[in-house]
Amino acid sequence: MQNHTTKQVSGNNDKSKPVLAVLVKQTYSINKDGTCALADEQLPLAEDVVMYSHNNAILQADLDVYVQKNYTDVVIKGSAKNYDNAPQFVAEIIVGKIRHTMAVQGNQKAYLDDRNKIRFSEIEKVETVPLRYDFAYGGKDTEAEKQMQMPPAELLASLPDINLYADSPFRYPRNPEGKGYLVEKSKAMIEQLEIPNLQDPEHLLTPENILVGDFNRWIEMPLPYATDWVNPAWVPRIIYTGLIEFPHSKIAGLKEIEKRWVELNLYDKKNPAKDFNYRFFNGGHYALQTAFDNPVRECTLINIHPTNKKFTIKLPNVRPKIWVDGRKGTLKETIPVMHSIVIEPDENRLSIVWCGRAPALRPYFYEELKTMPFKVEWEGK
């Protein structure tokens, strides 16, 4: 029987074949020694996307009920902690063979000196920096956007729910909600510009490289570094849909491809709608999407845990056995995989979503699914 932590869903797999999938979510409390125990409060499966209240373009929670993901999403919802009381420090996440390192700093502004050169102010010290995308590199050049030709004001007033700037070339396609994106050297824009608190340590923003100049150069700019969910409308995630044209002529030059975060065949320019790539359903930071054949057993946080500079979380040594409806009174056993691991260090909480999937005779309607049986059992300690 379905409840708020388990659900059987119907859909198609990446071969366009009908499947039934059972999603199971379990929430754990993280103990002081890094082990996990089943939490008293079990979080429900997310059946709708949730945006942050302070910015409705930043994803707070992605869907849990996708019938197929190609990788395990590892998402850290928390903040970097300045244990060394320094203007700049490093926060790291180690998951299996993955080591995701972020350069972290306090608040900093840009300005023009008396010779009209871009300068950065001194870095302020901060105690914590949220690991969200509004603190990473990106954003929009709002002063340059003012030059765009817009419809008459009376027409705009009749279209209150349409954001005509959504496709603006002056918005960073990878993260239009971040900090530091400067297309044109405008005094008005520079005076309001903030330097990102989270950066790629191999491509730090400097007064010399901050100016994009030609907006087509966005592809050369620093990558956004954060650990929360990625908005599905941002590049490159949106490209996996095959529904829009890649906004640049040199897709092979994507740093995400160079780092092997995304596939080389991300986009087929000759036939962009040829295939929907199911990796679209993976919403974790691209560096923190791990293959199923490299199962996550522990996760080490450096300068992220609220009380320990270095803290290793040991994932529960349990896994579900999942059966979907096999029709005619039978159940069909699946091979479960982890769809997502969400760690909230400040809450001492960890949630795992498992998925068991098997071929189905046909797609099923919601009303049919309500009465279709499935089974979940747990094995391990």
Long-range contacts (C-beta under 8 A, 24 or more apart in sequence): 2-370, 2-374, 4-42, 4-44, 4-45, 5-42, 5-43, 5-44, 5-45, 6-45, 6-374, 6-376, 7-45, 7-47, 7-65, 8-324, 8-325, 8-369, 8-372, 8-374, 9-65, 9-67, 9-369, 10-67, 10-360, 10-363, 10-364, 10-365, 10-369, 11-67, 11-68, 11-363, 12-67, 12-363, 13-67, 13-68, 13-278, 13-357, 14-68, 14-70, 14-278, 17-359, 18-359, 18-360, 18-361, 18-362, 18-363, 19-67, 19-68, 19-357, 19-358, 19-359, 19-360, 20-324, 20-325, 20-332, 20-357, 20-358, 20-360, 20-364, 20-372, 20-374, 21-67, 21-68, 21-324, 21-334, 21-355, 21-356, 21-357, 21-358, 22-322, 22-323, 22-324, 22-334, 22-355, 22-356, 22-357, 22-374, 22-376, 23-64, 23-65, 23-339, 23-353, 23-354, 23-355, 24-320, 24-322, 24-336, 24-353, 24-354, 24-355, 24-356, 24-376, 25-64, 25-351, 25-352, 25-353, 25-354, 26-316, 26-351, 26-352, 26-354, 27-349, 27-350, 27-351, 28-316, 28-349, 28-350, 28-351, 28-352, 29-348, 29-349, 30-313, 30-343, 30-345, 30-348, 30-349, 30-350, 31-348, 34-298, 34-311, 34-312, 34-313, 34-314, 35-314, 36-313, 36-314, 36-315, 36-316, 36-350, 38-316, 39-349, 43-351, 45-353, 49-232, 52-132, 55-134, 55-177, 57-176, 57-177, 57-231, 58-132, 58-133, 58-134, 58-177, 58-228, 58-231, 59-228, 59-229, 59-230, 59-231, 59-232, 59-283, 60-228, 60-229, 61-229, 62-229, 62-232, 62-283, 62-340, 63-281, 64-339, 64-340, 64-353, 66-281, 66-339, 66-355, 67-355, 67-357, 68-278, 68-281, 68-355, 68-357, 69-278, 69-279, 69-281, 69-282, 69-337, 69-339, 69-340, 69-355, 70-278, 70-279, 70-281, 70-282, 71-279, 71-282, 71-289, 71-290, 71-291, 71-292, 72-289, 72-290, 72-291, 72-292, 72-295, 72-296, 72-337, 72-338, 72-339, 72-340, 72-341, 73-282, 73-283, 73-284, 73-288, 73-289, 73-339, 73-340, 73-341, 74-98, 74-284, 74-288, 74-289, 74-290, 74-296, 74-299, 74-340, 74-341, 74-343, 75-227, 75-228, 75-229, 75-283, 75-284, 75-285, 75-288, 75-340, 75-341, 75-342, 75-343, 76-131, 76-227, 76-228, 76-288, 76-301, 76-304, 76-343, 76-344, 76-345, 77-131, 77-227, 77-228, 77-342, 77-343, 77-344, 78-130, 78-131, 78-227, 78-304, 78-306, 78-343, 78-344, 78-345, 78-346, 79-128, 79-129, 79-130, 79-131, 79-304, 79-346, 80-104, 80-128, 80-129, 80-131, 80-198, 80-303, 80-304, 81-127, 81-128, 81-303, 81-304, 81-305, 81-306, 81-309, 82-106, 82-125, 82-126, 82-127, 82-128, 82-129, 82-303, 83-303, 83-309, 85-125, 86-125, 87-122, 87-123, 87-124, 87-125, 88-123, 89-303, 90-201, 90-302, 90-303, 91-131, 91-302, 91-303, 91-304, 92-300, 92-301, 92-302, 92-303, 92-304, 93-227, 93-288, 93-299, 93-300, 93-301, 93-302, 93-304, 94-299, 94-300, 94-302, 95-288, 95-290, 95-296, 95-299, 95-300, 96-290, 96-294, 96-295, 96-296, 96-297, 97-294, 98-287, 98-288, 98-290, 100-225, 100-227, 100-285, 100-287, 100-288, 101-201, 102-131, 102-198, 102-199, 102-200, 102-201, 102-225, 102-226, 102-227, 103-198, 103-199, 103-200, 103-201, 103-204, 103-225, 104-129, 104-197, 104-198, 104-199, 104-303, 105-129, 105-195, 105-197, 105-199, 106-197, 107-194, 107-195, 107-197, 108-194, 108-195, 109-193, 109-194, 109-195, 110-182, 110-190, 110-191, 110-193, 110-194, 110-195, 110-207, 110-210, 111-190, 111-191, 112-187, 112-190, 112-191, 117-207, 118-185, 118-190, 118-207, 118-210, 118-211, 119-207, 120-195, 120-206, 120-207, 126-197, 129-197, 129-198, 131-198, 131-226, 131-227, 131-228, 131-304, 132-226, 132-228, 133-175, 133-177, 133-178, 133-224, 133-226, 133-228, 133-230, 133-231, 134-177, 134-178, 134-179, 135-178, 135-179, 135-196, 135-197, 135-198, 135-226, 136-175, 136-178, 136-179, 136-196, 136-197, 136-198, 136-199, 136-224, 136-225, 136-226, 137-172, 137-175, 137-178, 137-179, 137-180, 137-181, 137-196, 137-198, 137-199, 137-200, 137-205, 137-221, 137-222, 137-223, 137-224, 137-225, 138-172, 138-174, 138-175, 138-176, 138-177, 138-178, 138-179, 138-180, 138-181, 138-196, 138-224, 139-171, 139-172, 139-175, 139-176, 139-177, 139-178, 139-179, 139-180, 139-181, 140-165, 140-168, 140-170, 140-171, 140-172, 140-176, 140-181, 141-170, 141-171, 141-181, 141-182, 141-183, 141-184, 141-186, 141-189, 141-212, 142-170, 142-189, 142-192, 143-184, 143-186, 143-188, 143-189, 144-170, 144-183, 144-184, 144-186, 144-189, 144-215, 145-170, 145-171, 169-215, 170-215, 172-218, 172-221, 173-218, 173-234, 173-235, 173-247, 174-218, 174-223, 174-224, 174-234, 174-235, 174-236, 175-224, 175-234, 176-234, 177-231, 178-224, 180-205, 180-210, 181-212, 181-221, 182-210, 182-211, 182-212, 183-211, 183-212, 183-213, 183-215, 184-213, 185-211, 198-224, 198-225, 198-226, 199-225, 200-225, 216-248, 218-248, 219-248, 219-250, 219-253, 219-254, 220-253, 223-255, 223-256, 225-285, 226-285, 227-284, 227-285, 227-288, 228-285, 229-283, 229-284, 230-283, 230-284, 230-285, 230-286, 232-280, 232-283, 236-262, 236-266, 236-286, 237-280, 237-283, 238-280, 239-266, 239-267, 240-266, 240-276, 240-277, 240-278, 240-279, 240-280, 241-276, 241-277, 241-280, 242-267, 242-268, 242-272, 242-273, 242-274, 242-275, 242-276, 242-277, 243-272, 243-273, 244-272, 245-269, 245-272, 246-272, 256-286, 259-286, 259-287, 261-286, 261-287, 261-289, 262-286, 284-340, 292-337, 292-338, 295-338, 296-338, 296-341, 299-341, 299-343, 301-343, 301-345, 304-345, 305-345, 306-345, 306-346, 311-345, 313-343, 313-350, 315-341, 315-350, 315-352, 316-352, 316-380, 317-380, 317-381, 318-378, 318-379, 318-380, 318-381, 319-354, 319-378, 319-379, 319-380, 320-354, 320-356, 320-376, 320-377, 320-378, 320-379, 321-375, 321-376, 321-377, 321-378, 321-379, 322-354, 322-355, 322-356, 322-374, 322-375, 322-376, 323-356, 323-374, 323-375, 323-376, 324-356, 324-357, 324-358, 324-360, 324-374, 325-372, 325-373, 325-374, 326-358, 327-361, 331-373, 331-374, 331-375, 332-358, 333-358, 334-358
